[in-house]
Structure formats: structure tokens, C-alpha cells
Amino acid sequence: MTVLTHERYCDEIAHQVGELRTVVTSGADLAATVPTCPDWSLEQLVRHLGGALRWVDALVRTRAQENIPDERIALLGGPDAEGDPAALDAWLAQSAELVVGALREAGPDTKVWGWAGVFDSGFWARRMTHEITVHRADAALAAGLPYAVAPDVAADAVDEWLELVRWVQRNEPQPAAGDLPAADRTIQLHATDAPAEPDAGRGGVTVPPGEAWGRVIELTEQGVVRRPGHEETAVTLRGPLTSVLLAFYGRLPLDSPGLEVLGEREVLESWLAKTEFG
């Protein structure tokens, strides 16, 4: 399954931050609660993202081999002035410039402290791309603004999320697949508006030309396994790829326009409840 290039991740971080800055300067109420992250206001969400960018910049720029405490990162929390969209926008722009510059200079293979069993700058380029991609949806929803994301980025966000779930399951106690009924082990994601990747047949799985993008997710004794394509599963989440991504991240209700849940809905609801990701 396709993983984007390091340069594409760097470009996408810059693009996503640019789109987020548009939300900040749109006149949206920065004090408004973010419906999909109800512990945060819109301003707190933006400060979280800008702080994350600065944290990753510090890790990558210094080639850190262990985590860096918050107090050692300049302007981690953002500008002093609260409720000032211009100050917030300028800080966010600088945060993006710093981290994108550090990632481009490092390339994908520089050894850097990380988590999820990955310890290079390429991990951080991918992780921050999707951190911003999904949280920008939170910001757009809070501001009542439209949201869109490129199909290859949305597809990679699903794959990265599943890899993180698999890592968590390897490192924390989880119920064995044998403890679950067979019907509870398989989920399919099916995009109605995006084709399968050209290389989606790697690993012995053949995807016919022209087939829609899809992922089959199975819980095995070894953890979560994903594969491209379409199979008979307990449940299918079907709709536009962006909507599938956001629903799978818990950002859209399963009954949102354009989405369909086919099969055992409770299987999907159980999966989403057990694998909630911030």
C-alpha cells in the first residue's frame, strides 16, 4: 500500500497549516467549543497543533535521542495574547516554517527519538501530516467551514492510523482474536469516489484495474491486519473517501449524508469505541 514520499509529507504539512490559518483568520469564534474535541476551544486546538509542530521541530532539528521536555521548547504554548487571530496566525505560520524546514533538511532517514516503534524523521513527517489533516477537520467543523483533503492523503491517513492501532495492540494487553466471534473480526472501508492505488496489489493481493479504493481490516491473533481491496466482511463503511476517513476517526457520525453502513453495524461501533484516537 502506498506511502507518500518525504517531500510530499513536507509539502502537505505546509498546505494543511495554510488551510488551518484560513480558519483562524476567517472570523470564526476562537472561544467556540470544538464539537469533535469538546475539551478544547478552537483557539486551544490551534495552540495544540502549533505546539506539536514546534515540539517535532525541536526533536528533528536537534536529532534528539530522547523526548524533549515542554519547558525546553520556545513558544510551545503560542502567543501571550489570547483571542488575537493575527497573533495566532503569525505564530502558526512560523511553527510550520520551522518544522517543514527541519524535516526537509533531515530527510526521511535521520535517526530521531520517536514512538510507535519508529525512530526516524520520516515517521514525524508522516505523523504530523495526519495530525494536522484530522485536526484541521475538527477546526473546520467548529467554524462551520467546508473541509476537503486529497485522496492519497486521506488514504494514507487511514493506513497510518491502522498502523498505530497495531502498535498499541502489540504493546498493551488486548483481547485475543480467538476470544471474539468470527463476525466481529472483519471490517471493510469502501470509497465511492476514489480509485485503488496503482500499487495496491503488492504483497500478493491483486486489485483489478478501475476498482474503488478499499481496505479490509481483520483482527487476528497477531493483531490488526489490513489489506487493500474488497472482501465479504462483517460490516462495510461506504462513502466518499474523506467522509470515510473522518467517520473512521470518529469525526463524523455514521449516519452522515453520503455514508452507508452495510452489515453488522454494532461491529463497527464497537471497533470505533475501542480504538478512539485523538
SVG drawing of the C-alpha trace seen along z (x, -y; Angstrom):
<svg xmlns="http://www.w3.org/2000/svg" viewBox="-28 -40 49 59">
<polyline fill="none" stroke="black" stroke-width="0.4" points="0.0,0.0 1.3,-3.4 3.2,-5.6 3.8,-9.1 7.2,-10.5 9.0,-12.5 8.8,-15.6 5.1,-15.1 4.6,-14.9 6.6,-18.1 4.5,-19.8 1.3,-18.6 2.2,-19.8 2.7,-23.3 -0.6,-23.0 -2.6,-21.8 -1.2,-24.6 -2.1,-27.1 -5.7,-25.8 -5.8,-25.9 -4.6,-29.5 -7.5,-30.3 -9.8,-29.0 -8.0,-31.1 -8.4,-34.3 -11.9,-33.6 -13.6,-35.5 -14.6,-32.2 -15.2,-32.4 -11.9,-31.3 -13.6,-30.7 -16.1,-28.3 -16.1,-24.7 -14.8,-22.2 -17.7,-19.6 -15.4,-16.7 -12.8,-17.7 -15.2,-19.1 -12.4,-19.6 -10.9,-22.3 -12.0,-25.6 -11.0,-26.4 -8.1,-28.5 -6.9,-25.7 -7.0,-23.3 -4.9,-25.6 -2.4,-26.1 -2.2,-22.4 -1.3,-21.9 1.2,-24.7 2.8,-23.4 3.1,-19.9 4.8,-21.4 7.3,-23.2 7.9,-20.0 8.6,-18.0 10.8,-20.7 12.9,-20.6 13.2,-16.8 14.2,-16.7 16.4,-19.8 18.5,-18.6 18.5,-14.9 17.1,-14.1 17.5,-10.6 15.1,-11.1 12.0,-13.1 12.4,-16.9 10.5,-18.4 8.0,-21.1 9.8,-23.7 12.8,-23.5 10.7,-24.4 10.4,-28.1 6.8,-29.4 5.4,-26.0 2.1,-27.3 1.7,-30.1 1.5,-33.9 0.7,-35.5 -2.3,-37.4 -5.4,-35.3 -8.3,-35.7 -6.0,-37.5 -6.3,-35.8 -3.5,-37.8 -1.0,-36.8 -2.2,-33.2 -1.9,-33.1 1.6,-34.5 2.8,-32.0 1.2,-29.1 2.9,-30.2 6.3,-30.3 5.7,-27.0 5.0,-25.4 8.0,-27.0 10.3,-25.7 9.2,-22.1 9.0,-21.8 12.5,-23.3 13.8,-20.9 12.2,-17.9 13.4,-18.8 16.9,-19.3 16.9,-16.0 15.4,-13.9 13.4,-10.7 16.1,-8.5 17.7,-10.6 17.6,-8.9 15.4,-10.8 13.5,-9.8 10.0,-8.7 7.3,-6.3 5.2,-3.6 8.4,-1.6 9.7,-4.1 12.8,-6.2 13.5,-8.4 12.5,-11.8 10.3,-10.1 8.0,-8.9 7.5,-12.5 6.8,-13.9 4.0,-11.3 2.7,-11.7 2.4,-15.4 0.8,-15.4 -2.1,-13.3 -2.2,-15.0 -2.9,-18.3 -5.1,-16.7 -7.6,-15.3 -7.4,-18.2 -8.0,-20.7 -11.3,-18.8 -12.0,-19.5 -11.3,-23.2 -13.4,-23.4 -16.3,-21.7 -16.1,-24.1 -16.0,-27.1 -18.8,-25.8 -16.4,-25.8 -16.0,-23.3 -13.3,-20.6 -11.6,-18.6 -8.4,-16.6 -6.6,-15.0 -7.5,-11.3 -3.9,-10.0 -3.5,-11.9 -6.9,-10.6 -6.0,-7.0 -2.6,-7.3 -4.2,-8.7 -6.3,-5.6 -3.3,-3.3 -1.2,-5.2 -4.0,-5.1 -4.3,-1.4 -0.5,-1.0 -0.7,-3.0 -3.6,-0.8 -1.5,2.3 1.5,0.8 -0.7,0.1 -2.1,3.6 1.4,5.1 2.4,3.0 -0.7,3.1 -2.8,6.0 -5.6,6.7 -8.2,9.4 -7.1,12.3 -8.9,12.7 -9.9,16.1 -12.0,14.5 -14.1,12.8 -16.8,14.2 -15.6,14.5 -18.1,11.9 -16.5,9.3 -13.1,9.6 -13.6,8.0 -14.4,4.5 -14.3,3.1 -13.8,-0.5 -15.1,-1.4 -14.6,-4.7 -17.2,-5.7 -15.1,-8.5 -11.5,-7.3 -9.7,-4.6 -7.5,-1.9 -3.8,-2.9 -1.7,-1.7 0.5,0.5 -2.3,1.8 -1.7,5.3 1.7,5.6 2.0,8.4 0.2,11.0 -3.2,9.2 -4.5,8.5 -6.7,5.4 -8.5,5.3 -7.9,2.1 -10.5,-0.6 -11.6,0.8 -12.5,-1.6 -10.3,-2.3 -10.9,0.1 -9.4,1.6 -10.2,4.8 -9.4,4.8 -9.1,8.1 -8.3,8.7 -6.0,11.8 -4.0,13.4 -1.1,11.2 -3.2,8.0 -4.8,5.8 -4.1,6.8 -5.1,4.6 -5.1,5.3 -6.2,3.5 -9.3,4.4 -12.8,5.7 -14.0,8.9 -17.0,10.2 -16.8,8.8 -19.0,8.4 -19.6,4.7 -18.7,2.2 -18.4,-1.6 -19.1,-3.1 -19.0,-6.6 -16.7,-9.4 -13.2,-8.8 -12.9,-12.0 -16.1,-11.1 -14.9,-7.5 -11.7,-8.9 -13.5,-11.3 -16.0,-8.7 -13.3,-6.2 -11.5,-8.8 -14.8,-9.5 -15.2,-12.9 -18.4,-12.3 -21.5,-10.3 -22.0,-7.1 -25.4,-8.4 -23.8,-11.5 -25.0,-12.2 -23.3,-10.1 -22.2,-7.4 -23.6,-3.9 -23.1,-1.2 -23.8,2.2 -23.9,5.3 -23.4,5.6 -23.3,2.0 -22.6,2.9 -19.3,4.4 -18.1,1.1 -19.5,-0.8 -17.6,1.5 -14.4,1.0 -14.7,-2.8 -15.4,-2.8 -12.4,-0.6 -9.9,-2.4 -10.7,-6.1 -7.8,-8.2 -7.3,-11.9"/>
</svg>
